[in-house]
Amino acid sequence: MADSNIDFVAIGDITTDAFIRLKQSEAHVVETDGRKEICMSFGDKIPYEKVDIVRAVGNSPNAAVGAARLGLTSAVVTIVGDDENGRECVASLQASNVRTDFITVQKNIETNYHYVLSYGAERTILVKHHEYDYQLPDIGEPTWVYVSSLAENSLPFHHKIAAYLAEHPNIKLAFQPGTFQIKLGYDKLKDIYARSELFFCNKEEAERILNRPPEKIETLLEGIRNLGPKIAIITDGPKGAYTHDGNEIWYMPMYPDPAPPTNRTGAGDAFSSTFTSALILGKTIPEALAWGPINSMSVVQYVGAQRGLLARETLEAFLESAPSDYVAKRM
């Protein structure tokens, strides 16, 4: 039987991110209907400033590292290939005090490797999720399981997770759907939605999940809760974050940036994992809402999704020095 003295087990794909910083003078941005796009001409040789290689990232590994930095015992369920990239990802997690007992090494397949085109603080990510043979190890009975981005062939794996949770009703589930999970849709993942204590997404994702045009946050929160999750949390970029637990709706502004953001990769993961970790540590929903944006603020000051993740003492110091209007408000 697996060790049950684990606070936080994150399930999801792992990757290496290669950040390619583009020279802003060599590419241009166009905006159509409020959507910005990076444009480069075919045939051009585009100079870039530098490349930063960041190991052991992905929504779930980022969340596990965030939980560990806040003092929780955390682990990752993921798959790597039998290659140097995979070994470096495992070593990186171990260096961040994340348990790697539940990582599977699969032969004859590569570890995921993504390319991030960085343009100022914004980024476009070129992703390739290898189709692994997903199996769920015996994770015991952790306090929380956190499920996020997996590949398109992972639908049966989601049902295995749901079945495991049905057999262990004391485990609480946080679900932060990735791109492919949103694409799968509610009907195929309704067992996961129904089991979720927490559900995280941004406003645009909520609209896609619910197949609705732009609507008020309150309507979207209620729509997500109607799919099964007990507590819906929706972020809206610089406008802030919102929660609905069936009784109360809370709003939290973003924590002010101490300097212009360097790169926004990992901000959502930082918010979601910090909110979940705060609840594990006994905080209330309004308190968890105050914790989340602080870690997001810190993460965007660095390249990569994990370098800026804070220890609990540092996060609490930021909270103590927060502006007077940085408080959760009941709507």
C-alpha positions, 0 to 999 in steps of 0.5 A: 500500500502506498504511503498515505501521508501525502497532502497533494498528488498532482496528475498530469503530463510533464514537459520541458519548455524551451523559451525562445525569446524573439526580438520584438523588432523582428516580428510584428503583432496584429490585432483582429477583433480583440485577438492579438497574433504574432506575425512572421513572413515565410522564408525569413530568418528570424533572429532571436535573443536567447533560449532558456530551457526549463525542466519538469513543467506542465500544469500538474508538475507546476502545481506540485512544486507550488504546493511543496514550496508552501510546505505541503507534502506533494507528489506527481503522477506522470510519465517520462520517456527513458531519455536524458530529458526525462531523467532531468525532469525527475531530478528537477522535481526531486530538487524541489522536494516533490516526491517522484514515487509515482512517476512511470518511465516508459521505453521507446517513447520520448519525454514531452518537449515544448517550445515557447515563443516569447514576445515581450511578456506574452507567449505562444506555446508549441505543444506535442503531448506524446501518447503514453500508456496511462496507468494509475499507480496506487497513490494511497489516500492523499488529502487532495488529488489535483488533475490537469493537462493530459494528452488526447488519448487519455480519456480512459485514464480519466475514468480510472482516476474517477473510479479510484476516487469513488473507491476513496471517498475521503480524497478531495479533487481539484480539476484544472482542465487543460486544452485537450480536456476542454476539447474532450468536453463535459459529456466525456468527462462528467465523472471527473466534473461530478467528483470535483471539489474545486474547478479552475478555469479562466473566463474564455475557457468557461465560455468554451466549456459551457458553449456560450457567448461572452456572459457575466461572470456570475452566470458562468460560475453558476453554469460551471457549478451546474456541471458538478463541481462544488466550488467554481473558480474563474479567473479573468486576467488583470480583472481578478478572480471569482469563486462560487460555492453555491452560497456565496460569490467572492471577487478578488483583485489581482495583486499589483505587479512590482515590475512589468511582467517578464513572462506570463507562463504558469500564472494560472497554475500558480493561482490554482495550486496556491488556492488549493494549498491554502484550503489544505492548510485550513484557510477559508475561501476568501483567504485562499483567494488572497493567496492565489494572486500573490504567487501568480504575481511572483511567477510572471516576474521570471522566465518559466513557471516555477522559479517565482513560486513562493515559500509560505513565509514570503507569500505571507509577507507580501500579504501583510504589505498588500495595498488596503484595497487588496481584499476579497469582496462578497458579490 
